[in-house]
Structures are given as structure tokens and as C-alpha cells.
Amino acid sequence: MNLNGLIVREAGNDDYRSLVELEQKVIDAERPFNVPLKEKGAYYYDIEKLISDLDSRLIVGEIRGDIVATGYVQVRRSKPALEHDNHGYLVFMYVAEEYRGLGLNKVVLQDLVSWGQQRGVTDFYLDAYAENASAVRAYEKFGFRGSLLEMKLNLES
Ligand SMILES: CC(C)(COP(=O)(O)OP(=O)(O)OC[C@H]1O[C@@H](n2cnc3c(N)ncnc32)[C@H](O)[C@@H]1OP(=O)(O)O)[C@@H](O)C(=O)NCCC(=O)NCCS
């Protein structure tokens, strides 16, 4: 497998159905790392809004008409204590299984970060499960470093 013929473009309304399916693939990929995720009816994103929101960019990587990668960045207000007023928040990072390990996520990240930079954003954040080794590896290769650690307590088990 290689990335010949790759087109990276902004997602449009015609991509809605494919994106809803790919959202489920992201959820399935994360299921092993988050046991309380609902078996059915789990949704992460408001995809219609992601497509139309002017303060965000949702892109797809397409090879020969098939969507093989997704990614999204939104410009958000930062906490008042921080030097930067805004930051880019990245989500919906997905690469089709047969195209993994080829640096496709890097192409997606580069596009989204460049788009943010053009809007004056210098700081970017994303959430990843610590045990999602290929995701953590992909983000570290791009330059991301671990920061906040989410801790949780479950009183039922
Ligand atoms: C996370 C993800 C987007 C990374 O995309 P990618 O284009 O494969 O990223 P990279 O090519 O930079 O590879 C990252 C790492 O994945 C691992 N990897 C390599 N080949 C792989 C393969 N065939 N299958 C799975 N993982 C592989 C390697 O550790 C690689 O690092 P290395 O190149 O230094 O060995 C992709 O794995 C994915 O879609 N996973 C499922 C959804 C998900 O977990 N999204 C992240 C939510 S935070």
C-alpha cells in the first residue's frame, strides 16, 4: 500500500454518511481503552456542525474516491490563565487500517495545523487514550508531548 493518488480536501455535506460510519470506527478503535463506552448509540461528534462551522476545518484524505483518513481542528478560546487567547483543538483522527503506518496522519495533522497557524494559532491540543499506542506514537512523531493526565474513580466496581 502507498499514498499515491492521495487528495486532501475539506469535507462537504456529500461526505456526511461516510463520516458517520468513520466516526463509529474511531469509537470502535477506542473501545478497548474505555470500557464504559456504550455498545450501541455511542456518538462523539456533531458531524453536520463540524462540516459547516466557520471556526473549524474538517478534512478527508481520499484515494481513488474512497475516504481513507479524517481529521478536524477547531479554534477555541483558551483558559484566561494562559498566555495564548486561542488554541487549536484536534479531533476525529482516523486512518483506514490498510493505510496505517504510512504517515498519512502526519499529512492530515500538517494540513490542520497549517490552517490554524494561518489564523494566528500557535498552540494545539488533542486528547488520546494513553494506551492507544499507535495514536500516541503518531502524535509524538509530529511533535506533540503528553500534558494533562485525566484521572477517574469508579465506585461501581
Ligand atoms: C492513530 C492513527 C490515526 C495514526 O495514523 P497513521 O497514519 O497510521 O499514523 P503513522 O503512519 O504516523 O503511524 C503511527 C504509528 O502507528 C503504528 N503502526 C505502524 N504500522 C501500523 C499498522 N499497519 N497498523 C496499525 N498501527 C501501525 C506505529 O507505531 C507507527 O509509528 P512508527 O511509524 O514510528 O512505527 C491510526 O492508527 C488510526 O486511525 N487509529 C484508529 C483510530 C484512532 O485510534 N484514532 C485516534 C483517536 S485519538
The ligand as a Gaussian input file, in Angstrom:
#p B3LYP/6-31G(d) Opt

LIG

0 1
 C       -4.000000       6.940000      15.171000
 C       -3.953000       6.852000      13.649000
 C       -4.820000       7.990000      13.090000
 C       -2.495000       7.048000      13.196000
 O       -2.486000       7.143000      11.781000
 P       -1.244000       6.629000      10.889000
 O       -1.341000       7.325000       9.574000
 O       -1.168000       5.159000      10.892000
 O       -0.003000       7.214000      11.680000
 P        1.530000       6.900000      11.370000
 O        1.741000       6.405000       9.978000
 O        2.305000       8.099000      11.793000
 O        1.838000       5.661000      12.346000
 C        1.841000       5.834000      13.716000
 C        2.301000       4.568000      14.399000
 O        1.315000       3.566000      14.191000
 C        1.939000       2.272000      14.309000
 N        1.705000       1.482000      13.081000
 C        2.536000       1.265000      12.063000
 N        2.001000       0.470000      11.146000
 C        0.778000       0.159000      11.601000
 C       -0.261000      -0.650000      11.094000
 N       -0.152000      -1.290000       9.927000
 N       -1.385000      -0.742000      11.822000
 C       -1.504000      -0.080000      12.992000
 N       -0.550000       0.701000      13.506000
 C        0.587000       0.828000      12.826000
 C        3.381000       2.519000      14.512000
 O        3.675000       2.521000      15.897000
 C        3.568000       3.890000      13.917000
 O        4.707000       4.505000      14.361000
 P        6.118000       4.205000      13.554000
 O        5.876000       4.612000      12.131000
 O        7.110000       5.054000      14.251000
 O        6.388000       2.748000      13.677000
 C       -4.457000       5.478000      13.157000
 O       -3.715000       4.469000      13.781000
 C       -5.943000       5.238000      13.424000
 O       -6.801000       5.648000      12.647000
 N       -6.287000       4.521000      14.536000
 C       -7.699000       4.205000      14.847000
 C       -8.500000       5.433000      15.290000
 C       -7.839000       6.118000      16.440000
 O       -7.412000       5.492000      17.398000
 N       -7.740000       7.462000      16.323000
 C       -7.082000       8.266000      17.322000
 C       -8.022000       8.865000      18.263000
 S       -7.148000       9.873000      19.466000

